[in-house]
Amino acid sequence: MINKLVILRRTHRAIAGFEAIVPLVLKFTRVESFHYEPWHGLDAVSRKTRQTDHQFLMRHILSRHRWLAELHIYQDINPLRDLFSDTTRAEQAPRDPILGKNLCVNSRHLRRLSVANMVNAEHFFYPFWPGTFDLLEPQRAPWMNLQHLTLNSPYLCSPGWRDLIITAGRAAKRMPQLQMMELFEAGHHYGFLFRYERLSSESKTFVAYSINGEDWGYPEIGEAATDCWKEVAWMHHPLRAGVDTVLGRYPPELLPPERLNNHLSILPLLMNHRNLHRRVCYSNYNCTEEQDDGR
């Protein structure tokens, strides 16, 4: 019986979704862990094809495979392929909001979930944004088994990043088994890392974040976000007493802007990086990006 499926990228050619990935996943009905590293395409047509494949994967595969407990997806992130004609952050190729929303709805049975560069965190947390509570109440069912969650989004490096942190906290209140949540983003000379960690050996919760960039400095997380995550810590503590929430930040030297080039710069700092990004493919990513960047 096959209970683990790993599909890694080896070349620049994408693996056909409907012709290869979907039949494999449907065939192995008792798979408990699925690691997938796809390409998203070099042009608009290829990207549209990949998005269609991934929509089917998020909507139909996840909903049918109740044995699946772990899903880890890491899509290629070469910055030159993620841009249109301009090179500003605002011109980055958009990620399909439907993918994040489908993942949100169909991931309620998962125990571990990490997805990078395929969906945006704000799309995954969409039922928990302010103003959507009454309209989207049926879509805020709890993740009763989810223990580890890792997502990323360019929104984390925008002026509204605190709103996303608060929204993630609202979602965390629907995750009674949550042990760790990591939200991150990185690019050329900027980066963000937020971690909520529920420590088993001590009665404390650790929330840490860092923003670095030429125009960002080191802003505070804010009172609203702090209060929200203190409530999460209180809810997750088994005795609901004596909760010590440690709010900290990484020292600036840990994420110096001059050393931040892309997501590979920040991946080693993630507690979940071994699941999110397979070590066997790290050299392939690094070599590819050096060639594409002209170095």
N, C-alpha and C positions, 0 to 999 in steps of 0.2 A: 504494500500500500504506500503510495506517495503522499507525504504530508507536508513537503516543502518544495516550493517552485522558485527558482532563481533564474532570471533572464537579464543578463548584463550586456551592455554595449561593447562591441569589439571593433567595429568599423564605423565609418561615417554613414553607412546605409541603414535606414530604419527597418525594423522588423514589422512586416505588415500586420496590422491589428486584426481585421476581420479574418484574414486568411491564415494567420498563425497564432497570435496571442489568444484571441477569444476561443478558438477551438481547443487549445491546450488547457485553458482554465476550466472550460466546461467539461472537458474529459476527466480531469482529476478532481472529482467531487469531494474528496476528503482532504484537500490541501488545507493546512492550518496556517502556513506562513508563505507569503508571496512577496518576493523582492524583484523589482522591475526598474530598469534604467533605460528609458526610451530616449530617442531623438525626437525633436519637435519639428524638424524640417528646415530647409535652407531658404525656402521661399513661401509666399502666401498660400499657394495651392497645397504644398506639402504640409504646411501647418494646419490648414483646414482639414485635411485628411486625418492627421494625427488627432486633432480635437474631436472629430467625429468618432474615431475609434475609442478614444478615452471616455467620451460621453457614454458610449455603450458599456464600457467597462465599469464605470462608476454607477450607472443606473441599474444594469441588469445583472452583472456578475456578482457584485457585492450583495445584492438583495437575495440572490439564489444560494449563495455559499455561506450557510450559517455555521459551517465548521471553521471558516476562516477566522483566525484570531489576530493575525498580524499582517499589516499591509505597509510596505515601505517602497516609495517611488521617488526616484531622483532623476529629473530630466536635465539634459545638457544645458549649460549656462554660458557658453562662449559669448562674451559681450558684443562682439562684432556681428554675430548672427541675431542678437536680441534687439538690434537697433534698425530703424528704417533709415531714411536719408540723413536725418539729423542725429546728433550724438548726445542730446540732452536726456536727462532721466525721464522727462515727460513724454519723450517719443519712444519709450521702450515698447516692444511688441506686447499688446495686451493679452492677458490670460483669460480664457473663457469663463465668465462668471457661472455658467451652468455647471461646469465641472465641480467647482467648489460647493455649490448648492446640492448637487447630487451626492457628493461625498458626505456632506453633513447629514443628509436624510438617511443614507444607506450604510452608515458606519456605526450604528448604535450597538451592534453586537461585538465590535472589535475590542481587543485588549491592548494592542499597541498600534499606533498609526503615525507614520511620518511621511510627509509629502513635500518635496521641494521643487520649485520652479514650474510646476504644472498648474497649481491652483493658488490663489491668494488667500491669506488668512482671513481677510475681511469678508470674502465670499463664503468661506466655511462657517463663519460665525454670524452670518446674515440674520438669522431669526432673533438675535440678541441685541441688535443695534437699537439705540433709543428711537422710539416712535413706531417700532414694529411689533411691540409686545402683544397688543390686542389683535392685530391682524394675523400674526404668525404663531399664535399659541399652540396649535396642533403640531407644528414643526419643531417644537422645543422639547421633545421627548428626551428623557435622560439617557446618557451613555452609562449603563449600569456596570459595564465591565472595563471601561477604558482606564488604563493605568498610565500610559506614556503617550504624549502627543507632541509632535514637532511639525511646525509649519513656518513658512516665510512669506514675505510680501514687501514690495516697494513702499507700501503705505507706511511702514514702520520708519522710513526715512523721509517722511513728509511732516508738515506742521501739525497734522491731526493724529500723530502717533499715539497720544495719550488716549484718544477715543477708542482705538483698537485694543489697547491694553485693558481698558475698563470693560469693553465688550467681551474680551476673552475671559475676564474674571466672572462676568455673568454666566457665561457658558460653563466655566469650571464648577459653578455651584450645582450644575446638573451632572457632574461626574463624581459620584461618591467614592470611587476607588482610585481617583487620580493620584499618582505618585510624583509625576513630573510633567511640566509643560514648558516647551522651549519655542520661542518665536525669534526669528533672526532675519537679517538682510545684510547684504554687503555689496559693494561696488568699488569703483575707482576712488579711493581716498575717503570712503565713508562706510559705516557699518553700524549694526544694531544687534544686541543680544539681550533677550529677556528670559529669565529662568525662574520658574516656580518649582521648588523642590520640597517634598514632604519627607522629612528624615525619620527613619524608623528607630534610630538609636537615641534620638533626643526629642523632646517635646517642643520643637520649633519648626518654623517654616522659613525658607530662605528665598527671597525675591531679589534678583540682581539684574541690572541692565546697564547698557553703555551705548552712548551715541558718540560717534566721532565723525568729523568732516570739516571741510574748509570753512563752512558757513554755519556750523551747528553749535560748536562749543560743547558744554556739558549741562544741559537743562535738567531740572529736577523732575521727578516722576509725577509729582503733584498730589494734593491731598485726596482728591476723589479716587484716583487709582490706588493710592495707599489704603484707603478705607475699604475699597472693594476687595482687595486681595487679603486684607486682614479678616474680612468676613469669610472668605474662602478657607483660610487657615483654621478659623474657628469651627467651621462646618466639618472639616476633614479630621479634626483631632478626635480620637476615639472617646475621650472623657469630656470633651468640650470645656476644659478648664485648664488653666495654666499654660495657655497657648502663648508662645513667645515668637512673634513674627519679626524676623530680622530683615530689614530693608537695607540693602547695600548696593554698591556699584563696583564694577570692575575698575581697577586702577588704570589711568590713561595709558600707561606704558604697555598694558596687555593688548590693547587694540590701537596702536599708533596709526594715524591716518596714512602715513607714508608707506606702510606695509600692507594696506588693504587694497587689493586689486579686483577681487571677485569673490564668489562664495567659497572658493577653496581656501581663502585666507582665514575664514572664520569657522569652517567646518571642524577643525581639530578641537575647538573650544566647546563644541556641543557634547553633552553627556551621551546623546543618542547617535553620535556620528557613525559608529560601527554598523548600526542597522540602516541608517539613512544612506550611507555611501560606502560601498564595498571597497575594501583596501586593494583588492586585486586590480581594480580599474583606476586607482588614483593616478598612477604613472601615465596611463593613457590620457586622462583629462589634462594633466599638467603639461605633457608634451604637446598635445593638440593646441592648447591655449598659447603656449610660447610661440608655436609656428604661426598661428593666426594673428598674434599681436605683432608679428614682424621681428621678434627677437631672435 
